Amino acid sequence: MFEKVKAIVVETINCNPDDVKLESLLQEDLEMDSLDAVQLNMSIEEELGIAIPDEVLTELKSIKDIVEYLENNGQ
């Protein structure tokens, strides 16, 4: 699941793949803003068929948080 999320993150926010690690923080390490988060959520839903509710999305702080959410609520 991490590799899928990593590919989506790299494509969506156009960052260096080497910067996307499980422990990467979305805002601090990847410099994502709220618009990036919305775009990322739409990309995840499109690619994986799993929607992350907005109230949950604001709680996800790292790549690991996203991966764990998707593993527990989707595939």
A tleap script that builds the chain and sets N, CA, C and O, in Angstrom:
source leaprc.protein.ff14SB
mol = sequence {
  NMET PHE GLU LYS VAL LYS ALA ILE VAL VAL
  GLU THR ILE ASN CYS ASN PRO ASP ASP VAL
  LYS LEU GLU SER LEU LEU GLN GLU ASP LEU
  GLU MET ASP SER LEU ASP ALA VAL GLN LEU
  ASN MET SER ILE GLU GLU GLU LEU GLY ILE
  ALA ILE PRO ASP GLU VAL LEU THR GLU LEU
  LYS SER ILE LYS ASP ILE VAL GLU TYR LEU
  GLU ASN ASN GLY CGLN
}
set mol.1.N position { 0.831 -1.196 0.000 }
set mol.1.CA position { 0.000 0.000 0.000 }
set mol.1.C position { 0.874 1.259 0.000 }
set mol.1.O position { 0.538 2.256 -0.639 }
set mol.2.N position { 2.000 1.202 0.724 }
set mol.2.CA position { 2.873 2.374 0.768 }
set mol.2.C position { 3.312 2.795 -0.629 }
set mol.2.O position { 3.296 3.984 -0.950 }
set mol.3.N position { 3.703 1.837 -1.460 }
set mol.3.CA position { 4.182 2.170 -2.810 }
set mol.3.C position { 3.086 2.833 -3.636 }
set mol.3.O position { 3.361 3.750 -4.410 }
set mol.4.N position { 1.836 2.370 -3.475 }
set mol.4.CA position { 0.719 2.983 -4.193 }
set mol.4.C position { 0.524 4.428 -3.738 }
set mol.4.O position { 0.375 5.335 -4.557 }
set mol.5.N position { 0.527 4.625 -2.422 }
set mol.5.CA position { 0.340 5.971 -1.867 }
set mol.5.C position { 1.493 6.876 -2.293 }
set mol.5.O position { 1.280 8.030 -2.663 }
set mol.6.N position { 2.694 6.354 -2.240 }
set mol.6.CA position { 3.867 7.138 -2.640 }
set mol.6.C position { 3.729 7.612 -4.080 }
set mol.6.O position { 3.969 8.782 -4.376 }
set mol.7.N position { 3.344 6.709 -4.973 }
set mol.7.CA position { 3.192 7.073 -6.386 }
set mol.7.C position { 2.127 8.151 -6.563 }
set mol.7.O position { 2.306 9.079 -7.352 }
set mol.8.N position { 1.031 8.035 -5.839 }
set mol.8.CA position { -0.043 9.025 -5.928 }
set mol.8.C position { 0.430 10.371 -5.395 }
set mol.8.O position { 0.152 11.407 -5.997 }
set mol.9.N position { 1.142 10.366 -4.273 }
set mol.9.CA position { 1.647 11.612 -3.684 }
set mol.9.C position { 2.622 12.290 -4.638 }
set mol.9.O position { 2.516 13.492 -4.880 }
set mol.10.N position { 3.562 11.537 -5.176 }
set mol.10.CA position { 4.563 12.109 -6.088 }
set mol.10.C position { 3.877 12.727 -7.299 }
set mol.10.O position { 4.219 13.832 -7.719 }
set mol.11.N position { 2.912 12.010 -7.855 }
set mol.11.CA position { 2.205 12.503 -9.038 }
set mol.11.C position { 1.334 13.717 -8.717 }
set mol.11.O position { 1.265 14.659 -9.506 }
set mol.12.N position { 0.676 13.694 -7.570 }
set mol.12.CA position { -0.281 14.746 -7.229 }
set mol.12.C position { 0.396 16.053 -6.844 }
set mol.12.O position { -0.003 17.121 -7.309 }
set mol.13.N position { 1.421 15.978 -5.995 }
set mol.13.CA position { 2.041 17.234 -5.542 }
set mol.13.C position { 3.381 17.498 -6.203 }
set mol.13.O position { 4.064 18.470 -5.880 }
set mol.14.N position { 3.757 16.616 -7.143 }
set mol.14.CA position { 4.953 16.835 -7.946 }
set mol.14.C position { 6.206 17.040 -7.087 }
set mol.14.O position { 6.930 18.025 -7.230 }
set mol.15.N position { 6.433 16.073 -6.191 }
set mol.15.CA position { 7.601 16.164 -5.318 }
set mol.15.C position { 8.608 15.081 -5.687 }
set mol.15.O position { 8.317 14.201 -6.498 }
set mol.16.N position { 9.773 15.150 -5.095 }
set mol.16.CA position { 10.832 14.184 -5.320 }
set mol.16.C position { 10.444 12.854 -4.657 }
set mol.16.O position { 10.146 12.831 -3.463 }
set mol.17.N position { 10.443 11.757 -5.409 }
set mol.17.CA position { 10.086 10.462 -4.816 }
set mol.17.C position { 10.941 10.087 -3.609 }
set mol.17.O position { 10.472 9.386 -2.712 }
set mol.18.N position { 12.199 10.550 -3.577 }
set mol.18.CA position { 13.076 10.243 -2.449 }
set mol.18.C position { 12.618 10.926 -1.160 }
set mol.18.O position { 12.998 10.508 -0.066 }
set mol.19.N position { 11.805 11.975 -1.286 }
set mol.19.CA position { 11.306 12.690 -0.108 }
set mol.19.C position { 10.110 11.996 0.532 }
set mol.19.O position { 9.765 12.288 1.677 }
set mol.20.N position { 9.478 11.084 -0.192 }
set mol.20.CA position { 8.260 10.437 0.301 }
set mol.20.C position { 8.632 9.129 0.978 }
set mol.20.O position { 8.909 8.118 0.331 }
set mol.21.N position { 8.629 9.187 2.307 }
set mol.21.CA position { 8.918 8.019 3.134 }
set mol.21.C position { 7.726 7.786 4.050 }
set mol.21.O position { 6.875 8.663 4.200 }
set mol.22.N position { 7.664 6.634 4.648 }
set mol.22.CA position { 6.549 6.318 5.533 }
set mol.22.C position { 6.420 7.352 6.646 }
set mol.22.O position { 5.312 7.722 7.034 }
set mol.23.N position { 7.562 7.817 7.157 }
set mol.23.CA position { 7.534 8.757 8.279 }
set mol.23.C position { 7.437 10.224 7.846 }
set mol.23.O position { 7.419 11.116 8.694 }
set mol.24.N position { 7.375 10.481 6.539 }
set mol.24.CA position { 7.306 11.868 6.055 }
set mol.24.C position { 6.035 12.557 6.537 }
set mol.24.O position { 4.932 12.020 6.431 }
set mol.25.N position { 6.224 13.763 7.071 }
set mol.25.CA position { 5.088 14.575 7.496 }
set mol.25.C position { 4.594 15.379 6.293 }
set mol.25.O position { 5.387 15.943 5.539 }
set mol.26.N position { 3.282 15.420 6.131 }
set mol.26.CA position { 2.703 16.036 4.935 }
set mol.26.C position { 3.031 17.523 4.821 }
set mol.26.O position { 3.475 17.984 3.770 }
set mol.27.N position { 2.816 18.263 5.889 }
set mol.27.CA position { 3.057 19.710 5.829 }
set mol.27.C position { 4.530 20.043 5.984 }
set mol.27.O position { 5.083 20.793 5.180 }
set mol.28.N position { 5.163 19.501 6.995 }
set mol.28.CA position { 6.531 19.880 7.319 }
set mol.28.C position { 7.543 19.366 6.297 }
set mol.28.O position { 8.401 20.120 5.837 }
set mol.29.N position { 7.445 18.083 5.940 }
set mol.29.CA position { 8.441 17.478 5.054 }
set mol.29.C position { 8.104 17.638 3.570 }
set mol.29.O position { 8.990 17.862 2.746 }
set mol.30.N position { 6.824 17.521 3.240 }
set mol.30.CA position { 6.418 17.548 1.833 }
set mol.30.C position { 5.807 18.880 1.422 }
set mol.30.O position { 5.464 19.077 0.257 }
set mol.31.N position { 5.671 19.795 2.379 }
set mol.31.CA position { 5.163 21.147 2.131 }
set mol.31.C position { 3.786 21.154 1.470 }
set mol.31.O position { 3.503 21.980 0.602 }
set mol.32.N position { 2.933 20.213 1.899 }
set mol.32.CA position { 1.565 20.174 1.383 }
set mol.32.C position { 0.722 21.223 2.087 }
set mol.32.O position { 0.852 21.437 3.293 }
set mol.33.N position { -0.143 21.872 1.321 }
set mol.33.CA position { -1.104 22.783 1.921 }
set mol.33.C position { -2.494 22.149 1.819 }
set mol.33.O position { -2.625 21.012 1.365 }
set mol.34.N position { -3.520 22.873 2.237 }
set mol.34.CA position { -4.863 22.292 2.258 }
set mol.34.C position { -5.372 21.961 0.856 }
set mol.34.O position { -6.093 20.980 0.674 }
set mol.35.N position { -5.004 22.767 -0.129 }
set mol.35.CA position { -5.406 22.478 -1.504 }
set mol.35.C position { -4.738 21.193 -1.999 }
set mol.35.O position { -5.375 20.371 -2.657 }
set mol.36.N position { -3.458 21.025 -1.679 }
set mol.36.CA position { -2.761 19.786 -2.031 }
set mol.36.C position { -3.444 18.581 -1.386 }
set mol.36.O position { -3.573 17.526 -2.008 }
set mol.37.N position { -3.876 18.744 -0.145 }
set mol.37.CA position { -4.531 17.646 0.575 }
set mol.37.C position { -5.835 17.242 -0.114 }
set mol.37.O position { -6.139 16.055 -0.232 }
set mol.38.N position { -6.595 18.228 -0.564 }
set mol.38.CA position { -7.846 17.940 -1.269 }
set mol.38.C position { -7.544 17.225 -2.588 }
set mol.38.O position { -8.210 16.251 -2.938 }
set mol.39.N position { -6.546 17.709 -3.311 }
set mol.39.CA position { -6.168 17.065 -4.577 }
set mol.39.C position { -5.676 15.642 -4.334 }
set mol.39.O position { -5.992 14.728 -5.096 }
set mol.40.N position { -4.906 15.463 -3.274 }
set mol.40.CA position { -4.408 14.132 -2.941 }
set mol.40.C position { -5.564 13.198 -2.614 }
set mol.40.O position { -5.577 12.049 -3.056 }
set mol.41.N position { -6.517 13.673 -1.858 }
set mol.41.CA position { -7.678 12.864 -1.504 }
set mol.41.C position { -8.451 12.449 -2.758 }
set mol.41.O position { -8.879 11.301 -2.876 }
set mol.42.N position { -8.627 13.380 -3.688 }
set mol.42.CA position { -9.330 13.067 -4.935 }
set mol.42.C position { -8.547 12.033 -5.747 }
set mol.42.O position { -9.140 11.136 -6.346 }
set mol.43.N position { -7.240 12.157 -5.768 }
set mol.43.CA position { -6.404 11.204 -6.506 }
set mol.43.C position { -6.462 9.816 -5.876 }
set mol.43.O position { -6.524 8.811 -6.585 }
set mol.44.N position { -6.442 9.762 -4.547 }
set mol.44.CA position { -6.540 8.471 -3.844 }
set mol.44.C position { -7.881 7.821 -4.161 }
set mol.44.O position { -7.946 6.622 -4.434 }
set mol.45.N position { -8.948 8.613 -4.123 }
set mol.45.CA position { -10.274 8.059 -4.407 }
set mol.45.C position { -10.338 7.553 -5.848 }
set mol.45.O position { -10.896 6.487 -6.109 }
set mol.46.N position { -9.775 8.306 -6.770 }
set mol.46.CA position { -9.783 7.919 -8.176 }
set mol.46.C position { -8.949 6.655 -8.417 }
set mol.46.O position { -9.380 5.750 -9.131 }
set mol.47.N position { -7.757 6.599 -7.819 }
set mol.47.CA position { -6.843 5.484 -8.059 }
set mol.47.C position { -7.205 4.224 -7.271 }
set mol.47.O position { -7.092 3.111 -7.784 }
set mol.48.N position { -7.638 4.406 -6.026 }
set mol.48.CA position { -7.854 3.266 -5.135 }
set mol.48.C position { -9.317 3.001 -4.808 }
set mol.48.O position { -9.657 1.955 -4.256 }
set mol.49.N position { -10.181 3.954 -5.149 }
set mol.49.CA position { -11.601 3.777 -4.864 }
set mol.49.C position { -11.957 3.934 -3.396 }
set mol.49.O position { -12.992 3.442 -2.945 }
set mol.50.N position { -11.103 4.614 -2.656 }
set mol.50.CA position { -11.346 4.818 -1.217 }
set mol.50.C position { -11.394 6.317 -0.947 }
set mol.50.O position { -10.424 7.032 -1.199 }
set mol.51.N position { -12.523 6.786 -0.436 }
set mol.51.CA position { -12.648 8.203 -0.097 }
set mol.51.C position { -12.279 8.404 1.369 }
set mol.51.O position { -12.673 7.621 2.233 }
set mol.52.N position { -11.525 9.452 1.636 }
set mol.52.CA position { -11.180 9.804 3.015 }
set mol.52.C position { -12.059 10.996 3.389 }
set mol.52.O position { -11.946 12.057 2.776 }
set mol.53.N position { -12.936 10.838 4.389 }
set mol.53.CA position { -13.794 11.963 4.785 }
set mol.53.C position { -12.957 13.179 5.204 }
set mol.53.O position { -11.870 13.029 5.762 }
set mol.54.N position { -13.470 14.378 4.932 }
set mol.54.CA position { -12.731 15.608 5.222 }
set mol.54.C position { -12.305 15.699 6.683 }
set mol.54.O position { -11.196 16.142 6.982 }
set mol.55.N position { -13.185 15.280 7.597 }
set mol.55.CA position { -12.838 15.377 9.017 }
set mol.55.C position { -11.706 14.428 9.389 }
set mol.55.O position { -10.962 14.698 10.332 }
set mol.56.N position { -11.566 13.324 8.665 }
set mol.56.CA position { -10.462 12.397 8.882 }
set mol.56.C position { -9.201 12.934 8.209 }
set mol.56.O position { -8.104 12.844 8.760 }
set mol.57.N position { -9.370 13.489 7.016 }
set mol.57.CA position { -8.229 14.003 6.247 }
set mol.57.C position { -7.426 15.022 7.050 }
set mol.57.O position { -6.196 15.025 6.991 }
set mol.58.N position { -8.098 15.872 7.788 }
set mol.58.CA position { -7.400 16.895 8.571 }
set mol.58.C position { -6.592 16.288 9.717 }
set mol.58.O position { -5.682 16.931 10.241 }
set mol.59.N position { -6.918 15.055 10.108 }
set mol.59.CA position { -6.208 14.384 11.199 }
set mol.59.C position { -4.972 13.624 10.707 }
set mol.59.O position { -4.113 13.260 11.510 }
set mol.60.N position { -4.877 13.384 9.413 }
set mol.60.CA position { -3.766 12.611 8.870 }
set mol.60.C position { -2.564 13.524 8.689 }
set mol.60.O position { -2.615 14.468 7.901 }
set mol.61.N position { -1.491 13.252 9.407 }
set mol.61.CA position { -0.328 14.138 9.439 }
set mol.61.C position { 0.881 13.594 8.685 }
set mol.61.O position { 1.796 14.347 8.352 }
set mol.62.N position { 0.889 12.279 8.414 }
set mol.62.CA position { 2.060 11.675 7.773 }
set mol.62.C position { 1.624 10.687 6.699 }
set mol.62.O position { 0.453 10.321 6.603 }
set mol.63.N position { 2.584 10.272 5.902 }
set mol.63.CA position { 2.319 9.235 4.898 }
set mol.63.C position { 1.857 7.961 5.604 }
set mol.63.O position { 0.955 7.273 5.127 }
set mol.64.N position { 2.474 7.652 6.733 }
set mol.64.CA position { 2.087 6.461 7.502 }
set mol.64.C position { 0.615 6.531 7.913 }
set mol.64.O position { -0.090 5.524 7.850 }
set mol.65.N position { 0.147 7.710 8.335 }
set mol.65.CA position { -1.262 7.876 8.717 }
set mol.65.C position { -2.192 7.546 7.549 }
set mol.65.O position { -3.215 6.883 7.722 }
set mol.66.N position { -1.819 8.022 6.357 }
set mol.66.CA position { -2.643 7.757 5.172 }
set mol.66.C position { -2.657 6.265 4.859 }
set mol.66.O position { -3.716 5.686 4.622 }
set mol.67.N position { -1.477 5.645 4.859 }
set mol.67.CA position { -1.374 4.218 4.556 }
set mol.67.C position { -2.197 3.410 5.554 }
set mol.67.O position { -2.954 2.524 5.155 }
set mol.68.N position { -2.061 3.699 6.832 }
set mol.68.CA position { -2.809 2.959 7.861 }
set mol.68.C position { -4.312 3.154 7.696 }
set mol.68.O position { -5.083 2.203 7.831 }
set mol.69.N position { -4.730 4.388 7.404 }
set mol.69.CA position { -6.166 4.629 7.196 }
set mol.69.C position { -6.681 3.783 6.029 }
set mol.69.O position { -7.718 3.129 6.139 }
set mol.70.N position { -5.958 3.802 4.924 }
set mol.70.CA position { -6.390 3.067 3.738 }
set mol.70.C position { -6.397 1.558 3.985 }
set mol.70.O position { -7.299 0.855 3.530 }
set mol.71.N position { -5.395 1.068 4.701 }
set mol.71.CA position { -5.337 -0.371 5.000 }
set mol.71.C position { -6.499 -0.792 5.907 }
set mol.71.O position { -7.028 -1.896 5.773 }
set mol.72.N position { -6.888 0.084 6.818 }
set mol.72.CA position { -7.960 -0.248 7.760 }
set mol.72.C position { -9.357 0.022 7.220 }
set mol.72.O position { -10.335 -0.497 7.758 }
set mol.73.N position { -9.466 0.823 6.169 }
set mol.73.CA position { -10.790 1.235 5.694 }
set mol.73.C position { -11.029 0.947 4.219 }
set mol.73.O position { -11.994 1.444 3.639 }
set mol.74.N position { -10.172 0.162 3.619 }
set mol.74.CA position { -10.359 -0.076 2.188 }
set mol.74.C position { -9.947 -1.455 1.775 }
set mol.74.O position { -10.629 -2.439 2.061 }
set mol.75.N position { -8.828 -1.520 1.101 }
set mol.75.CA position { -8.393 -2.764 0.481 }
set mol.75.C position { -7.819 -3.736 1.490 }
set mol.75.O position { -7.406 -4.836 1.121 }
savepdb mol mol.pdb
quit
